[in-house]
């Protein structure tokens, strides 16, 4: 497997405010990157196989969430559609005190996340191989998390129906989107209002090495989500709230 100078990788973190990783945390991120790329040969977890590109577009990209999430000993985060563990596992490595739930409906990817959590020795992490719509209607998960996050999962009109039922009033959803997300935000305003939320922050950024633009959208929960949301599995995608 091609290797890349991880010291160069971590230099990029100086561009992100309020991030100070220990050597152990940097080693864990490197270990996680290596673990994903190793298993990718069997499980097809990512189309990005160049270690430098992988680090920027997966690890660094996940860590851009950190300045927006205020970590604390009782903070709970749920990552919907986590795939190979992004952004949840890098966030957990940077903020080891949080309680993390990874949700991935594809069993082989959920199984990989369990292996990765065990390999890294991460505590306070559960992995669920379920649909987001099912999780959102379950009493043990509905309105139970301080933050519900997702990265490149679905259009915002769909994504908010997955995320907002999982946080209580005062909690937040965080959607990681590609750049120039203004039109997507405009289309989702009705859905956000219907589900009890309001746009809090819209943060645009550029990835290093001209790797692309990103928009981070935080949505504050202002009112309880009506009980009928999220709707049955597949319905939000087929019939978005617009």
Phi and psi in degrees as a GROMACS rama.xvg file:
@    title "Ramachandran Plot"
@    xaxis  label "Phi"
@    yaxis  label "Psi"
@TYPE xy
-62.447  137.477  UNK-2
-105.501  157.566  UNK-3
-140.279  148.754  UNK-4
-67.3313  103.231  UNK-5
-67.9324  -23.1547  UNK-6
-59.7731  -38.0466  UNK-7
-64.293  -40.554  UNK-8
-56.6213  -49.9163  UNK-9
-71.7049  -20.6561  UNK-10
-58.3628  -33.0368  UNK-11
-63.8861  -25.6968  UNK-12
-66.6967  -18.6268  UNK-13
-61.3311  -20.6273  UNK-14
-77.2948  -16.1311  UNK-15
-98.9207  124.067  UNK-16
-70.4612  153.264  UNK-17
64.4147  26.6121  UNK-18
-119.581  120.629  UNK-19
-136.551  100.853  UNK-20
-94.4184  139.218  UNK-21
-76.3969  169.157  UNK-22
-62.9637  -37.4163  UNK-23
-62.1849  -41.5168  UNK-24
-66.0239  -41.0952  UNK-25
-61.6124  -40.3909  UNK-26
-64.3316  -38.2941  UNK-27
-64.7638  -41.6276  UNK-28
-62.7386  -40.854  UNK-29
-64.9166  -42.8526  UNK-30
-61.5538  -42.2107  UNK-31
-63.7953  -44.9206  UNK-32
-57.2909  -47.2532  UNK-33
-62.2372  -39.6724  UNK-34
-65.7206  -44.0338  UNK-35
-62.4009  -48.4569  UNK-36
-65.4244  -32.3112  UNK-37
-65.5694  -50.8383  UNK-38
-73.3909  -20.1761  UNK-39
-60.3294  -28.4256  UNK-40
-63.3727  -25.9082  UNK-41
-102.542  -34.8567  UNK-42
-107.033  -6.52035  UNK-43
54.1755  57.1893  UNK-44
-80.3755  -29.7727  UNK-45
-151.742  147.895  UNK-46
-82.8683  -10.8506  UNK-47
-93.2547  113.597  UNK-48
-116.22  -13.2698  UNK-49
-72.2287  124.174  UNK-50
-57.0931  -39.2219  UNK-51
-66.3816  -48.0466  UNK-52
-63.5424  -39.8483  UNK-53
-58.976  -46.0831  UNK-54
-63.1326  -42.1359  UNK-55
-70.1949  -46.9787  UNK-56
-84.8643  -13.2337  UNK-57
-117.308  -56.3168  UNK-58
-72.2459  -59.0363  UNK-59
-57.7825  -45.2305  UNK-60
-58.1518  -41.5708  UNK-61
-63.9592  -39.177  UNK-62
-72.9305  -12.8089  UNK-63
-64.5425  -16.1851  UNK-64
-69.5284  -25.2339  UNK-65
-59.3455  -42.7189  UNK-66
-62.9369  -18.281  UNK-67
-92.8145  -19.7889  UNK-68
-102.685  120.223  UNK-69
-87.4329  108.591  UNK-70
-74.6187  152.589  UNK-71
-162.758  165.56  UNK-72
-62.7336  -27.6717  UNK-73
-104.274  9.87438  UNK-74
-72.5351  133.599  UNK-75
-118.704  135.579  UNK-76
-130.671  135.693  UNK-77
-120.897  131.091  UNK-78
-110.257  113.42  UNK-79
-94.1802  131.623  UNK-80
65.6074  46.1613  UNK-81
-68.428  -20.1839  UNK-82
64.2019  -116.381  UNK-83
-89.621  12.5671  UNK-84
110.401  23.7142  UNK-85
-114.343  133.631  UNK-86
-90.1553  1.80991  UNK-87
-59.5694  -46.8997  UNK-88
-67.6876  -46.1154  UNK-89
-58.2321  -37.5955  UNK-90
-62.8657  -43.0225  UNK-91
-63.8022  -39.3087  UNK-92
-62.9545  -42.362  UNK-93
-72.9999  -34.9517  UNK-94
-120.481  75.034  UNK-95
-63.6946  -17.2013  UNK-96
-79.307  -13.5173  UNK-97
-73.5106  157.603  UNK-98
-97.955  126.139  UNK-99
-121.177  135.225  UNK-100
-119.881  124.682  UNK-101
-103.919  127.901  UNK-102
-118.216  123.171  UNK-103
-146.282  118.406  UNK-104
-74.9058  -22.252  UNK-105
-83.5201  116.553  UNK-106
-59.4144  -41.8854  UNK-107
-64.7445  -31.7657  UNK-108
-75.8542  -39.1186  UNK-109
-62.0894  -41.4493  UNK-110
-62.5877  -40.4091  UNK-111
-60.6624  -43.8532  UNK-112
-59.364  -39.1327  UNK-113
-62.5031  -42.4299  UNK-114
-62.079  -42.4376  UNK-115
-64.8112  -42.837  UNK-116
-60.3701  -42.4877  UNK-117
-67.3122  -44.3437  UNK-118
-59.9887  -38.1677  UNK-119
-86.0671  -9.62589  UNK-120
69.2412  32.5758  UNK-121
-80.4539  135.302  UNK-122
-107.614  155.125  UNK-123
73.0164  34.8284  UNK-124
-127.346  131.642  UNK-125
-121.197  147.117  UNK-126
-120.223  129.054  UNK-127
-120.53  124.428  UNK-128
-93.9044  73.6448  UNK-129
-141.527  166.97  UNK-130
-78.33  148.507  UNK-131
-61.1327  -36.8608  UNK-132
-64.7922  -35.8632  UNK-133
-68.9144  -44.2658  UNK-134
-60.1047  -42.0347  UNK-135
-66.4428  -19.9051  UNK-136
-100.633  -0.946102  UNK-137
-86.7636  131.048  UNK-138
-57.6637  -34.0882  UNK-139
-75.9053  -7.73098  UNK-140
-123.081  -29.3468  UNK-141
-64.7959  126.84  UNK-142
56.9848  35.3705  UNK-143
-111.715  -3.78007  UNK-144
-119.796  143.476  UNK-145
-70.2444  -38.3761  UNK-146
-133.175  135.247  UNK-147
-116.954  121.577  UNK-148
-122.645  155.603  UNK-149
-156.743  148.28  UNK-150
-131.713  117.81  UNK-151
53.7439  46.7545  UNK-152
-101.263  -45.53  UNK-153
-164.576  164.396  UNK-154
-55.922  152.185  UNK-155
-60.4851  -33.3288  UNK-156
-59.5403  -32.2752  UNK-157
-86.7501  -43.2742  UNK-158
-60.3436  -39.2261  UNK-159
-64.5177  -27.5281  UNK-160
-72.7467  -25.2099  UNK-161
-76.668  -39.0254  UNK-162
-90.2508  -48.718  UNK-163
-63.405  -34.107  UNK-164
-62.1548  -17.2805  UNK-165
-86.6831  -12.0686  UNK-166
-113.499  147.729  UNK-167
-81.1991  174.537  UNK-168
-57.724  129.418  UNK-169
97.2494  -17.9613  UNK-170
-79.5558  176.902  UNK-171
-137.694  147.26  UNK-172
-105.268  146.528  UNK-173
-130.724  120.206  UNK-174
-111.543  124.433  UNK-175
-94.3441  117.875  UNK-176
-124.025  167.403  UNK-177
-67.8205  172.203  UNK-178
-67.2747  167.227  UNK-179
56.895  51.8777  UNK-180
-91.1779  10.7118  UNK-181
-58.4111  -43.0752  UNK-182
-66.1821  -38.8043  UNK-183
-64.1287  -39.9547  UNK-184
-62.786  -44.0558  UNK-185
-60.6245  -42.8174  UNK-186
-66.9424  -25.1887  UNK-187
-92.555  -2.84976  UNK-188
-60.6972  -40.744  UNK-189
-64.2818  -43.8709  UNK-190
-61.7681  -43.7709  UNK-191
-60.7329  -45.0717  UNK-192
-65.0692  -42.7597  UNK-193
-59.5491  -36.6196  UNK-194
-88.6277  2.65679  UNK-195
94.1347  14.478  UNK-196
-110.929  174.452  UNK-197
-150.267  139.319  UNK-198
-58.5895  130.212  UNK-199
-103.799  -58.1315  UNK-200
-136.285  147.617  UNK-201
-128.117  113.949  UNK-202
-120.039  116.118  UNK-203
-95.3153  143.334  UNK-204
-151.59  163.581  UNK-205
-114.158  133.95  UNK-206
-74.6747  153.413  UNK-207
-61.8312  162.481  UNK-208
57.8034  34.1088  UNK-209
53.3565  38.757  UNK-210
-85.886  2.64043  UNK-211
123.627  168.884  UNK-212
-100.308  152.499  UNK-213
-136.319  152.664  UNK-214
-128.146  124.482  UNK-215
-101.907  125.72  UNK-216
-118.548  119.766  UNK-217
-105.698  137.539  UNK-218
-125.782  121.675  UNK-219
-88.604  138.15  UNK-220
-84.1065  116.486  UNK-221
-102.822  -31.1494  UNK-222
-140.062  159.801  UNK-223
-62.8475  140.029  UNK-224
-72.2523  131.305  UNK-225
-52.3886  144.004  UNK-226
-60.6223  -24.6436  UNK-227
-76.3301  -8.03385  UNK-228
-107.248  142.398  UNK-229
-71.6586  151.302  UNK-230
-75.7524  -178.319  UNK-231
-58.6542  154.697  UNK-232
-52.1689  128.504  UNK-233
93.6243  -23.0529  UNK-234
-66.8073  -44.5587  UNK-235
-56.1651  -39.1057  UNK-236
-71.6952  -39.7506  UNK-237
-74.7709  -33.6145  UNK-238
-136.914  72.1808  UNK-239
-62.5908  154.584  UNK-240
-77.9201  103.128  UNK-241
